[in-house]
Amino acid sequence: MSETSIQQLIQVLSVALIPGILAITMHEVAHGWVAKQLGDPTAYMLGRLTLNPLKHVDPLGTVVVPIAMLLLSGGTMAFGWAKPVPVAFRNLRHPKRDMVLVAAAGPISNFLMATGWAVLAAGLTFAGSDSSAAQWLFNNCIFGMQINVILAVFNLLPIPPLDGGRVLAGLLPRAGSNALERIEPFGLIIVVLLMMSGVLWAIMGPLRNFFLKFYFNLAGLA
């Protein structure tokens, strides 16, 4: 890796590391926390209801893929995942209904974090500070909005085992739920094929842009 590439990597990581880790970690913790409230303590018993990123890191999805995408996109695009929080749906008090709530908790946490970053960005803009620390924090806010929107939109795709697939399975009649369950073993293959063909980004692009426009407006960055 050239010296320029190393400097670029350090610069990108300096503003992506904190919001990126928070986005991925909080997404998983949200699943486990809601599951615990609804009767399944599995994630809690395994020590996964923690903000310690080491408990959630997937070497490929949390480290390699996000860094590679940041470098390839010049710091404008990132994507990743953590180790899924285990949920024993049979332990939930109302499995079919509660599955929807547990699955939706992850994307909802990302939308809430995007809101938090937008409010912080608005505060920084209002304060008007031009110090290097303020600019660094502002760039964290921009990336925080971006990564959380991307994670939320991606996970809401109605393809099992993504969160959107589980939400849809919980809302459909039994026949529809069973059909989705049969698709689930092939879900990640379907996602990879959609990604490689460009269809995935064609679907996600308009939704991502819609939510980013909302959060940028909230931050006063129309």
Helices and strands as residue ranges (DSSP letters): H 3-37, H 42-45, G 53-55, I 59-64, H 65-72, G 89-91, H 95-127, H 132-155, H 163-171, H 174-183, G 184-186, H 187-197, H 199-218
